[in-house]
Amino acid sequence: MLDPEGCRIYMAQHYTSGMSLEDWIEIKTREKEVARSEQVAKGANSKLRHTRAFKGFPLNCYEPIEAVFHEEPYLLSPARGTCIFMQDYESFRIPEDVVVVGMENGENFRYIRAQKYLFEGMKVLFVSRYPQSKDLCAWLKMIPNRYIHFGDFDLAGVSIFLSEFYSELGERAEFYIPADVEQRLQNGNHVLYDVQYSRYRYMEVADERLKPLVEMIHKYRRGYEQEGYIKEQDNI
């Protein structure tokens, strides 16, 4: 090679975002995730390799929970109108008697106190799958706690539970079915059912516990959105 230094400059300008060829190869082939700060420090390009800078999931509770975070005691007690975003979920643990309740929709997660009547006598930690990543399910697989999925009472809501949670957690995960769900389905939204029917009409219901609910949805040809369980007087 007549001009090795010139070749390095050309490679840096056109292919390696300004960093040395050795650093570029090391970052591209590293098995672990590379922090954006390191990418900028070495090559002034935070997008050289895809890195998830925003991982984790939000959680909330209306009664304090004594948890463990990075092997240290951690009291969960968010003020009303706030929640906690748990990024280092790998180091987060809760007592085994706490039931994890997954809120499918944002409004239900926001107004947990307005749904306290649904979970009387239970020590509950509310979580949300927003942003729609696999982090929440990854954490649930690390802990032994019971998981209840509270979603819409329609075919799409059942599908979300089966594909994202039941398939990973098995019988430890259950779909929340209130005692009055049939009454609510009778007066539910038929448009919701019609829109979803063609996509989910042949959906395999792997969880036997859900078959009566699915039969009711087809019987009344309606769906019912979970926001209907929020009590307005407690909607703060």
NORBELTA-V623374 format. One record per backbone hydrogen bond with DSSP energy under -0.5 kcal/mol. NH is the residue of the N-H (numbers start at 1). CO is the residue of the C=O. Records with the same first field share a line. If there is no record, write none. Layout:
BEGIN
NH = CO, CO
END
This chain:
BEGIN
7 = 3
8 = 4
9 = 5
10 = 6
11 = 7
12 = 8
13 = 9
14 = 10
15 = 11
16 = 11
18 = 12
19 = 16
24 = 20
25 = 21
26 = 22
27 = 23
28 = 24
29 = 25
30 = 26
35 = 33
39 = 35
40 = 36
41 = 37
42 = 38
43 = 39
44 = 40
45 = 39
48 = 45
53 = 51
55 = 53
57 = 86
58 = 130
59 = 84
60 = 126
65 = 76
67 = 65, 74
68 = 93
69 = 72
70 = 91
72 = 69
74 = 67
76 = 65, 74
77 = 75
82 = 79
84 = 59
86 = 57, 84
87 = 85
89 = 87
91 = 88
92 = 89
93 = 68
98 = 95
99 = 123
100 = 98, 146
101 = 99, 125
102 = 100, 148
103 = 101, 127
104 = 102, 150
109 = 105
110 = 106
111 = 107
112 = 109
114 = 111
115 = 112
116 = 113
118 = 115
119 = 116
120 = 117
122 = 119
124 = 122
125 = 99
126 = 60
127 = 101
128 = 58
129 = 103
133 = 129, 131
138 = 134
139 = 135
140 = 136
141 = 137
142 = 139
143 = 139, 140
147 = 172
148 = 100
149 = 174
150 = 102, 148
151 = 149
153 = 224
154 = 152
158 = 154
159 = 155
160 = 156
161 = 157
162 = 158
163 = 159
164 = 160
165 = 161
166 = 161
167 = 162
168 = 165
169 = 165
170 = 166
172 = 169
173 = 170
174 = 147
176 = 149
181 = 178
184 = 180
185 = 181
186 = 182
187 = 183, 184
188 = 185
189 = 223
190 = 188
193 = 189
194 = 190
195 = 191
196 = 192
197 = 193
198 = 194
199 = 196
200 = 196
201 = 197
203 = 200
205 = 203
206 = 204
208 = 206
210 = 207
211 = 208
214 = 210
215 = 211
216 = 212
217 = 213
218 = 214
219 = 215
220 = 216
221 = 217
222 = 217
223 = 189
224 = 153
228 = 225
229 = 226
230 = 227
231 = 114, 229
232 = 230
234 = 231
235 = 232
236 = 234
END
